[in-house]
């Protein structure tokens, strides 16, 4: 009798342990009160995990200025620096500011260069979208315009606008390339204006002080006399925040001797630029975390 009670007790414990294990498995497979992730939630999770070792974020301009908003950095720039001139944008990402400069200031040409081929594909798509959207707006007639002469005038304006937008395909171009290591301009071209906006940190973290000096020296060589170099350096705190994106970045971070506060001195006294101006001193409208100085250097 005692043996039967002991066996029954063991079977009960075994069944209880089995039930407990099954309950734990069920909890892992479907937590109580949980619902499957939506596509939007999955997308947000992927974005949080995005690591861009060269700063080549997929939605950089969404972080920077928000969607459908004009980049406030354009307000710091002058038409005379770009109009009728050949320009270069280093680290163009998806090309939004490259295209905006062409549209706003009337460049003769502007080339956007980025190390990431996927961002260059985005830039080509962005350019086509801008032209397509502008063309659609230009061909729409003035609402409620019944006067034939008004509609004719609108048609003439639309034709002029269409011509300008189509010219963007001739003015704006994009090219994949590592500016520091091996990129060369087409046909040994030189430039009147070169932009490097929020890119210097990524070059610095990936190629150290030598890479930074190569960037500055190469810009100097590519600029025509009297040309302008527009630089938006990131602060040292931003270096610290991104030092762990790769082993290379972390190693370079520990060995960097030239801090962002030294860039002006290097560009003026070692590279050879003749003067500098902080063109963002009165700039407003940037999102939190992006209030950075924009410096203009003249060759």
N, C-alpha and C positions, 0 to 999 in steps of 0.2 A: 504493500500500500504506500509506504513511504517512498519507494522507488518510483511508483507511478506519479506521485505528487511532484517529485523532483523533475521527472521528464516533462510533465505538463508545464511546470514553471520555466524550464529551459525553452520550450516551444513558444511560450508567451513572450519571453524576452527576445527571442529570435524574430518573432513576428513584429514586435514593437520596434526593434532596431531596423527591420526592413522598411516598416512604415515611415519611420523617421527619416531614413535615407531617401525614400521616394519623395517625401515632402520637401527635403532639401533640394533634390534634383528639380522638382517642380518649381521651387522658388527661383532657382537659377534660370530655368527656361522661360518662365513667365512670372516676374515679380508681381506681387499683389497690387492691384489697382493700376498696373502699367498698361500703356497702349503703344502700338507700333509707332516708330518715328516717321514723321511725314518727310516728304522730299525736301521741304524747306529746312527742317531740323537737321537732316543729314548733310545738306549743303552747308549749313552754319558750322557743323562739326568739322567738315573738311576744311573750311576756311580757317578755323582756329588752328588746325594742324599744319597749315601751309608754311613751308620753309623755303625761303628764296635766298639762296646764299649770295647772289649777286644783286639783291634788291629788286629782282625782276618779278614783283608781285603781280598776279593776274588782274586784280582789281585795284591797282595802286591809285588811280585817279578817283575811284569811288571813296577810298579812304581819305584822299587828300582834299578834295573839294566837294564831295557829294555828287549825286547824279544830276545832270542837266543844269549845272551851275558853271558860270564862267570862272576860270582859274584866276584868283585875285592877283597872281604874280604878273599878269599881263599889264596891270595898272602901273607897275613900276617901270615899265619899258617904254621907249620912245620910238615913234615911227621912223625917225631919221636914222636909227641904227640898222634898220632892216630894209627899208623901201628901195627897191631896185638893186638889191645886193644879194650876194651868195652867202648862205648861212648854213651852219652845221649844228645839230642837236645831239650831244653825246648822252647815251642812255635814254633814248626816247620812249621806252616802254610801249604803250599802245598808241602813241603818236598824237594824243589830243592836243598838247601844247604846241607841238610841231606844226600841226594843221592850223591851230588858232593864230599862231604868229604869221603864217602865210596869208591867212584871210584878213587879219586885222591890220597888218603893216605892209602888205604888198611886196614881199620878197621877189627877187628875180628867180631864186631857187633856194630850197631848203632841204637838206638831207638829214634824216633821222637814223642814227646808228644804235643798235642794241645787241648785247651779247646773246640774247635769247631768241632763237628762231621763232618760237611760239608767239612772243610779243611782237615780232615783226609781222607775222601773219595777222595778228590782231590789228596792227597799225594799218595794214593794207585794207582790211575790212572796215576800219573806222573811217578811212578816207572815202571809200565808196559809199558808206552810209551818209557821211556829211554831204557829199555831192548829190546823192539821191534825195535826201531830205530837202536840201536847198532848192533843187530843181522842182520838186513838188510844190514848194511854197511859191516859187517864182511863176509857175504856170497857172496858179489859181488867180481868177479874176477878182477885182475889187468887189466886195459884197455890196449889192444894191446899186451897182453902177449901171444905169440905164443909158446914159449918154454915150453914143458910139465913139465920140472923140476921146472920152475918158478911157474907154476900153482900148482904143488904139494906142493911147499914151501908155497905158498899163502894159500892153503887148511889147512896145518898144523897150520899156524899162526891164521887162522880163527877159527879153533877148539879150540885153546888156548883162543882166545878172547871170543868165545861163552861160554866157561867154566866159565870165569871170570864174564861175564854178568849174566849168570844163577845163579851164586853164590850170586849175589846181592839180590836175593829173600830170601836167607838164612841170609845174612848179615844185610840188612835193614828192619826195621819193624816200624810200626806206631800204635799209641794208643791214643784214646780220654781220656782226663783226666784233672782235675783241679790240677795242680802241687802243688799249695799253700794249698788248703783246704783238699784234700782227696786222691791224687794220691799216690800209693805205687809201688815200682819197682817189677818186676816179681821175685818171689822166693827170696826176700830179696837180690837182686843183688846189687853189688857196681860197680863203674865206674872209669876208668882211666882218662877220659876227659868228662867234662860237658860244653855245650855251652848254652848261654842265650843271644841271639843277638836281640837287639832292642825290648825287651820284658819287661824289668824291669819297665819302665814307666807305662805300662798298669796294671801290678800287683800293683804298687804303687797307681795309681788312683782308682783302684777298691777295694783295701784292706788296703790302708793307710800304715803308717810306720810299723805297726804290720805285715802286709802282706809281706812287703819288708824284714824284719828281718827273717820271716819264710822262705822266699825264700833262703836267704843266709845261714841260719842255716841248712836247709834241704840239700842244695848242699854240704855243709861241711860234713855232716853225710854220704852222698851217695858216696863221693869221697874216693878212696883208698889213703893211705899215699903216698905222692909224686905225686898225681894226679893234674891235671890242670883244673881250672875254667876259661873259656873264656867269658868275659862279655862285651857287647856293650851297655852302658847306653845312653839314650836319654838326651839331654840338657833340662834345666828348661824351656826354651822358647817353647819347644815342649809340655811340660805339659800344659802351658798356652793356646796353640793353641787347645788342645783337652779336656780341662777341662769341656766343656759343652756337652760332648757326652752322659752324663746321670746325674741324680741328685746325685747319689752316687759319681761319679767322681768329680763333682763340690764341694761337701761337703768335700771329702777327700783332694782335692787340697788346700782348705782353711786351713786345719789343719796339713798339712805335715810339719814336723820339720827336717827331714833328706833330704837334697838336694842332687842331683847327685854329686856335688863336695865333698860330705862327704862320698861317697861310699867306697873309698880306705881306709879311716881311720876306718870305721866300719868293713870292711872285715879283715883288718890287726890287729887291736887292740882289737876288740870285738869278732869277729867270730873266729879268730885264724890262718888265712893264714899267711905263713911265709915271702913271698915276692911277689912283683907285677912288671909287666913290661908292658909298653905301646907298643904294637906290631904293631900299625898302624901309627907310627910317620912318616914313609916314604911311606905310602900307597897312591896311586892315582887311579883315574878311577871311583870313586863313583859319582852318579848323584847329582846335586845341592840339598841341603837340607839333604843329608845323609853322610856328612863328619863328622863322629863321631869317638871318640877314641875307640879303642878295647883294653881291658885290660886283661892280663893273670895273674891269681893268682895261686900260688903253695901251696898245702897243706903240 
